[in-house]
């Protein structure tokens, strides 16, 4: 973690009486700068309270867990806010519900919008990362979170 993020994390820990050695991850959502800024803004406003990633891209012991903290970054790798996972569920992509899609906070928050955007995202990601076609039955890591600060 670079100095800027370390300072941000230390200030966060001091403010929230949290041990600075608490494990933390820092990342930006999305594949482009535009997506990173858009999604970070949704999280910062409390609109986006869930995110989905492909199970196939995790090593078993690296799966997110309830209680994990993350620093959300913008496109310039600057910290926007801190979130904490409240729940993590492994769900087949084609079983993700409209209620969950709404929590992702994107677009008009409809399931139709969510599917269009995520179908394209996962098709591209599976092709690039695994050189495989995306299967709608693929397992997904569905993270529910709350913005802390």
N, C-alpha and C positions, 0 to 999 in steps of 0.2 A: 504494500500500500504506500502510495507516495506521501510526502510530507503534508501536503494540503489536506488529504483525506485523513491522515492520522490526527492532525490538529482538529478537524471537524469532529471526528469520532471521540477524541478525548474531551472536547467541550460538551458533546452530547452526553457522554457518560457522567461527567461531573454534574451536569444539570439534572440528570435523571437518577443519580446515585447508583450507577451501574459500574461494575468492575471493568476497567479498560481492557482487560484480557478476555472479555466476552468475545467469542468468535463473531466475526462480521464479514459479510461479503459486500462488495460494491459493484454495481453493474448498471448499464443503461438498457432499457427495453427496446425491442425492435431491431430492424436491420439497417435503417438509414438514420441520418441526423434528424431529419424531419420527424420520423417516428419516435426517436429517442426523446426529443423535446415535447412532442404532443403527449406521449404516454406519461412522461415524468410530470407534466403539468396536471394531467388527470389524477395522478396519485397525490400530488401536492394539494389539490383541491378536495381530496376525499371522495372523488367520483369513482376512480378505479380502485377496487379492493380485492381483486383476484387476478391471477395470471396463469397461463397454461404453457407448459413446455413438454417436449416429447420425452417419455421415459427412456427410450433407446439411447439418449445422449448422456445418461448418468451412469456412473459406477455405483453399485448398490449402496455403499457406505457414504456416498456423497449426496444422496437424496435429501431435499429440504425437509425440515421437520417443524412442527409447531414450536414456537418460541424462538426460532432463528431470527436474527436481525439482519437487515440489509440497508446499505446506503444506496439510494436511487440517484443516478447520475444523469445529467443532460448530455447533449451531443458534444460538449466541450470537456467532458469528464469532470464536470463540477458537481459537487453534492447539491441535491435539491431538497431531499428529506430522508428520514429514516423510517423504515417499516419493520413490523414484527409479524411473522406468520402466526395466525391463530389456528389454522387447520391445514392439513395437506392430505389430499385424497388421490388415489390412483384410479383412473376411470378410462374406459375405452372412449376414444374421440367421438364416435357416433352415439355415445350415451350421455354426452354432456348436455345439460338441460338449458332451456331458455333463461331460467332464473340465474344460473351460473353465468351465462353469457352476459346478462344484464350487469352483473357485478364487475365484469371486465371494463365496463364504462365507455366503450369505444363507439364512435359514430352515433347512430340513433338508439343504441343500446338494444337493438332487436336481435333475435336469434338469427334471422336471415343475414343481417349485416355481419354479425360475428362469424358465421359459417363462411361467407364469401371471403372475408379477409383472412381467416385462419386456414381455410382450404389452400389458398394461394401460398401463404406463409409456409405451411408444413410441406406442401409439394416441393417448394424450392429448397427448403432446409433438408429434407430427406435426400433429394437428388444431390445436393452439394456435399452433405456430411457423410452419407452412407452409399451414395450412388445407387439408390433404390427408389422405387415408386412409393409414394405415400399411400398407406392402407388406412381407410377410415376406421378400421377396428383397432388401430394402434393404440397402445396404452399412453395416457397422458398424465402428467403430474399437475394436478390442479391445486394451486396455492391460494388460500384465503389469507388476507393480511389486513392490518390496520396501520394507518399512518400514526407514528408516535410524535414526530417533530419535524 
